Amino acid sequence: MPTFGARLRDITQRLSDAGVPSPHADAVALMAHTFGWEPSEVRTAAARDDHWPEEDPLDLDRLEARVTRREAREPLQHILGTAYFRGLTLQVGPGVFVPRPESETVAQVAINAACAATPGRDGKVYVTDLCAGSGAIGLAVAAEVPHAEVTLVEASEAAMVYLRLNVRMMSPDVRSRVHTVLGDARRCLHHFERCADVVVSNPPYIPTDAQPRDPEVRDYDPPQALYGLGDDGLEVPRAIVDEAATLLRIGGTLVMEHGDLQGDAMRAHVERSEFWRGAQTLKDLTDRDRMLVVTRDGV
């Protein structure tokens, strides 16, 4: 029977041969998930080259099935059923966009804006997450800003299943301050009774004729979460910017993720409008243009 080290090396090599970007980390994650271990326990057993435990055909079959799925470039998060985002463990799967690490910077800017906003008479600040998907950004705001009342708007019924599940898994305090809305982010004003202090969005923004390079994105993320329509992919983002102008209070902040080549176009759109001022393009942790940040003007 192979040792832990030998099996980890074998799985890592198979994933590497399949073009998986992080073969060793994924191999560790798949083994840990199969055996109910922490990843650190797998790494320790492999470093010691421990003997494989008593053979359990079901465990071996499960591990082999999961490795085969990852070799086919099914997202690791779909196989595990979870994705991690700013300390949150989110349920994900087919039909919902898998949150990306670069969006954690977008969440941080929204968190900063919520913390800087002046609470109303009720002591709360109001945050709206448009195109919420799994709820990653909005739930991060709710978890990290204890006086934030957060509304999550999502158009996809398939994604809404995961969104509501993730809300239910939050602590009672966070759960009590989060509301979900099934609706189109481009036409959602009628769902709200008051203006928001912060609107944050990670909308679809890939151009219609572009094709994502990674199979995990191209073949598994829902198209409606990827393609922003129009030749430049910005038809949906522009519409959401215009809707955000009606959702925000005067002086409120819009934070919107976009592709690293779309900053100029997004700034140009808001600068043509009388409703906005102070448009900025901020970078993510990889120093790529990642988001539009702009203030609702007092017109």
Order of alpha helices (4+ residues) and beta strands (2+ residues): alpha-alpha-alpha-alpha-alpha-beta-beta-alpha-beta-alpha-beta-alpha-alpha-beta-beta-alpha-alpha-beta-alpha-beta-beta
